[in-house]
Amino acid sequence: MTTPTVLVTGATGFVGRRLVPALVERGSHVRAMTRHPESYTGEAEPVGGDVHDPDSLVEPLLGVDVAVYLVHSLDSVDFERRDADAARAFGRAAAAAGVRQIVYLGGLGRDDDTLSPHLRSRRQVEGLLGEAGVPVTVLRAGIIVGAGGTSWELTRQLIKNLPAMIVPRWVATKTQPIGIEDVVRYLTGVVDQPAALGRVFEIGGPEVLSYLEMLQIAAEITKGSRRPILKVPVLTPRLSSYWLALVTDIDVTTGRNLIDSMSTEVIVTDESIRELVPTDPAPYAEVVRRALEEGARSA
């Protein structure tokens, strides 16, 4: 098999900056797409491009075999429209360039009308990326734990800044957290994999936990003890987002979009990914320790 040329969008982001070196190590020729290629210092060949500017996508995609799409607009009020427009444009540009596979990291959740706007947007992007004919491989994940990730930073800062936590009822919602290292392993495993073309896979760690259990486990590892938690019967997503912005550095818009999704149960119901990419994802306590260690090294 020839060495594939892989374009990674969002190459400087939470997932992208870890995926690029993993693909390089595997032997792929990697192009790291960023809006500021002149300041890129990571591995791989930097290329300039912006998914919100269709004309800028032509050159980065020339000669590309596989494109990994890691872009979203969670911090934008009109993120659904922006993400839809960007996905449609990227899919068309990829098809015109002869790309043979698009890999997309989406979100877990049942395909029904209970999906939050954030998760509903992720589903829409899945379809729009392949609208022009390029086979799309989708990995759907829930909470991804790792230093620098929004969900983990939210957890870490809540534990750090509050001696006790006032939380709404959605903390009882079940999810299946997965470490960033395992996400990268799965992404790398499906790149240029014929058996993955046109398929949707669900990925998660070995445990199904509530958000409350995640907070308590992380607090015990971080502080050596669990935090007193008071559940509030009524705390609207809007009020919750302002509260998060007050006690963390998460902006109100991102906080609101995250909270909207936290009322949706996101657990793995299909483990077929393990047949294609055999691996044993690390338990939640272990990925929390890794995130803390990485954060301490980069502080």
Sequence and secondary structure as in RCSB ss.txt:
>XXXX:A:sequence
MTTPTVLVTGATGFVGRRLVPALVERGSHVRAMTRHPESYTGEAEPVGGDVHDPDSLVEPLLGVDVAVYLVHSLD
SVDFERRDADAARAFGRAAAAAGVRQIVYLGGLGRDDDTLSPHLRSRRQVEGLLGEAGVPVTVLRAGIIVGAGGT
SWELTRQLIKNLPAMIVPRWVATKTQPIGIEDVVRYLTGVVDQPAALGRVFEIGGPEVLSYLEMLQIAAEITKGS
RRPILKVPVLTPRLSSYWLALVTDIDVTTGRNLIDSMSTEVIVTDESIRELVPTDPAPYAEVVRRALEEGARSA
>XXXX:A:secstr
    EEEETTTTSTTHHHHHHHHHHHT EEEEEES GGG  SSSEEEE  TT GGGGHHHHTT SEEEE    TT
STTHHHHHHHHHHHHHHHHHHHT  EEEEEEE   SSTT  HHHHHHHHHHHHHTTTS  EEEEEES EESTT H
HHHHHHHHHHH SSEEEEGGGG EE  EEHHHHHHHHHHHTT GGGTT EEE   S  EEHHHHHHHHHHHHHSS
   EEEES   HHHHHHHHHHHSS  HHHHHHHHHHTTS B     THHHHS      HHHHHHHHHHHHHHH 
